């Protein structure tokens, strides 16, 4: 049958394309972490190819009643799912290694991979319900369950470093129709905003697991605020803005801190 022959050829072409893509993206310096960082680019190319197959090539084959996109999706779902689970298993071991020098890069790459794979949800409209139910990539959040807490922790550490830099460079500036506030307080507000954006990007689909992750990121935000307040307190003590005992004299610097916290 002609349709079966063409469908098989499309499936085999997708498999060979994926194999060639992996070969071309082999890192010069071989290591588990380098291979994973390269694989993230491979995953991005696969998701982009799915959209190309849906929006362009599928219409070309419609006249022959050949489901080009569905066949391509099935082939890439098999190849990509197998590769992702294999790489993530390796990365999980890397995260527990004490001598991993590029931990931040690996964690950031795993988050980018999660976001790329999430984009596959956008092609559901061209698939049958049976294919949607069978597709492994639509359940890919299960592969990343152990990575959510490290992602949040990484975001926390990045923002904590930013707070430290901001406190060193602290200056007073005016905000529109508001009391004077220091630069660090504005950065602190941005920090909270950024961590909430991170949570929205994660968009964890499992309603049973999401609350525990939400609690964790809330705890990290609270820890950031507590850390900031403690740092400001220490800075004020160094310049004698107030004393722990004796008469309590309010200076302009202390007013700024109160404004910051509010």
C-alpha positions in Angstrom: 0.0 0.0 0.0 1.4 3.4 -1.1 0.3 5.3 2.0 1.8 2.7 4.3 5.1 2.8 2.3 5.3 6.6 2.5 4.4 6.7 6.2 7.1 4.2 7.0 9.6 6.3 5.0 8.6 9.4 6.9 9.0 7.7 10.2 12.5 6.3 9.2 13.5 9.7 7.9 12.6 11.3 11.2 14.6 8.7 13.1 17.7 9.1 10.9 17.4 12.9 11.1 17.4 12.7 14.9 20.4 10.4 14.9 22.3 12.7 12.6 21.4 15.7 14.7 22.8 13.9 17.8 26.0 13.1 15.9 26.5 16.7 14.6 26.0 18.1 18.2 28.6 15.8 19.8 30.7 18.0 22.1 34.4 18.3 21.4 35.3 17.6 25.0 33.5 14.5 26.0 32.0 14.4 29.5 28.5 13.7 30.9 27.9 17.4 31.6 29.1 18.5 28.2 26.9 15.9 26.5 23.9 17.0 28.4 24.5 20.7 27.6 24.7 19.8 23.9 21.6 17.7 24.1 19.5 20.7 25.3 20.2 22.2 21.9 19.1 19.0 20.2 15.8 19.0 22.1 15.2 22.6 21.0 15.8 21.6 17.4 13.3 18.7 17.7 10.6 20.8 19.1 11.1 23.4 16.4 11.0 20.6 13.8 7.6 19.4 15.2 6.2 22.9 14.6 7.7 23.0 11.1 6.1 19.6 10.3 2.8 20.7 11.6 2.6 24.1 10.0 4.3 23.4 6.6 5.0 19.8 5.6 1.7 18.4 6.8 -0.2 20.6 4.4 2.0 19.4 1.5 0.9 15.8 2.2 -2.7 16.5 2.9 -3.6 16.1 -0.8 -2.4 12.5 -0.6 -4.2 11.9 2.7 -0.9 11.1 4.4 -0.7 12.2 8.1 2.9 13.6 7.8 2.8 15.4 11.1 1.3 12.6 13.1 3.9 10.1 11.8 6.7 12.5 12.4 5.5 13.2 15.9 5.3 9.5 16.8 8.9 8.9 15.6 10.4 11.9 17.3 8.4 11.2 20.5 10.0 7.8 20.7 13.5 9.1 20.0 13.4 12.2 22.1 11.7 10.5 25.1 14.3 7.8 25.2 17.2 10.3 25.0 15.8 12.7 27.6 15.2 10.0 30.2 18.7 8.6 29.6 20.3 12.0 29.9 18.3 13.0 33.0 19.3 9.8 34.7 22.9 10.7 34.2 22.4 14.3 35.3 20.7 13.1 38.5 23.9 11.3 39.4 25.9 14.4 38.5 23.9 16.6 40.9 24.9 14.4 43.8 28.6 14.5 42.9 30.6 16.8 45.2 33.2 17.7 42.5 30.9 18.9 39.8 32.3 22.3 38.8 29.6 23.3 36.4 26.6 22.5 38.6 24.9 25.8 37.9 25.2 25.3 34.1 23.8 21.8 34.3 20.9 22.9 36.5 20.1 25.9 34.2 20.3 23.6 31.2 17.9 21.1 32.7 15.4 24.0 33.3 15.8 25.2 29.7 15.2 21.6 28.6 12.0 21.4 30.7 10.7 24.7 29.1 11.6 23.5 25.6 9.7 20.2 26.1 6.8 22.1 27.5 6.4 23.8 24.1 5.4 20.4 22.7 2.0 20.9 24.3 1.3 23.4 21.5 1.1 20.8 18.8 -1.7 18.8 20.5 -4.3 20.3 18.2 -3.1 18.3 15.2 -3.0 14.9 17.0 -5.7 12.4 17.6 -6.8 11.7 21.2 -5.2 8.2 21.0 -1.9 9.6 20.0 -2.1 12.2 22.8 -2.7 9.5 25.3 0.2 7.4 24.1 2.7 10.2 23.7 5.4 10.1 26.4 6.4 13.7 25.9 3.0 15.0 27.2 3.9 13.3 30.6 7.4 14.7 30.6 7.0 16.6 33.9 7.3 13.2 35.6 11.0 13.1 34.4 11.8 16.3 36.1 10.2 15.8 39.5 13.6 15.6 41.2 14.8 18.8 39.6 12.1 21.3 40.8 13.6 21.9 44.2 17.2 22.4 42.9 15.8 24.9 40.3 14.2 26.9 43.0 17.3 26.7 45.2 19.4 27.9 42.2 17.1 30.8 41.7 17.4 31.7 45.4 21.2 31.6 45.4 21.4 33.8 42.3 19.1 36.4 43.8 21.0 36.2 47.1 24.2 37.0 45.3 22.4 39.9 43.6 21.2 41.2 47.0 24.8 41.2 48.3 26.0 43.2 45.3 23.1 45.6 45.7 23.8 46.2 49.4 27.4 47.0 48.7 26.4 49.6 46.1 23.4 50.9 48.1 22.3 54.4 47.3 19.2 56.4 48.0 16.9 57.1 45.1 13.4 58.4 44.8 10.5 56.3 43.4 7.5 57.9 41.8 5.1 59.4 44.4 6.6 57.3 47.1 9.0 57.7 50.1 12.7 57.5 49.5 14.0 53.9 49.2 17.4 52.4 48.7 18.5 50.6 45.6 18.7 47.3 47.4 15.0 47.4 48.4 14.0 47.9 44.8 16.2 44.9 43.9 14.6 42.9 46.7 11.2 43.6 45.2 12.5 42.5 41.8 13.9 39.3 43.4 10.4 38.3 44.7 9.0 39.1 41.3 11.6 37.0 39.6 11.0 34.0 41.8 7.3 34.1 41.2 8.0 34.2 37.5 10.2 31.1 37.9 7.3 29.3 39.5 4.9 30.4 36.7 7.4 29.0 34.2 7.6 25.7 36.0 3.7 25.5 35.9 3.7 22.1 37.5 0.7 20.2 36.1 0.3 17.6 38.9 -2.2 19.1 41.4 -1.1 16.7 44.1 2.6 17.6 43.9 2.3 21.3 43.0 1.4 22.5 46.6 4.5 21.1 48.1 6.7 22.8 45.5 4.7 26.1 46.1 5.4 25.8 49.8 9.1 25.3 49.1 9.4 28.4 46.8 7.4 30.5 49.4 9.9 29.4 52.1 12.8 30.5 49.8 11.2 33.9 49.2 10.7 34.3 53.0 14.4 33.3 53.5 15.5 35.9 51.0 13.5 38.6 52.8 14.9 37.6 56.2 18.4 37.5 54.8 18.0 41.0 53.4 16.7 42.4 56.6 19.5 40.9 58.6 22.1 42.3 56.2 20.6 45.8 56.4 20.5 45.5 60.2 24.2 44.7 60.3 25.0 47.6 58.0 23.1 50.0 60.3 24.9 48.7 63.4 28.3 49.3 61.8 27.5 53.0 61.2 25.8 53.4 64.6 22.3 54.3 63.2 20.8 52.8 66.3 21.9 51.0 69.5 20.5 47.9 71.0 20.3 49.6 74.4 20.0 53.2 75.6 18.1 56.1 74.0 16.7 55.2 70.6 17.5 58.0 68.1 15.9 57.8 64.7 18.1 58.9 61.9 17.4 59.3 58.2 19.2 56.1 57.4 16.8 54.2 59.7 13.8 55.8 58.1 15.1 54.5 54.8 15.3 51.0 56.2 11.8 51.1 57.5 10.6 52.3 54.1 12.6 49.4 52.5 10.9 46.8 54.7 7.5 48.2 54.2 
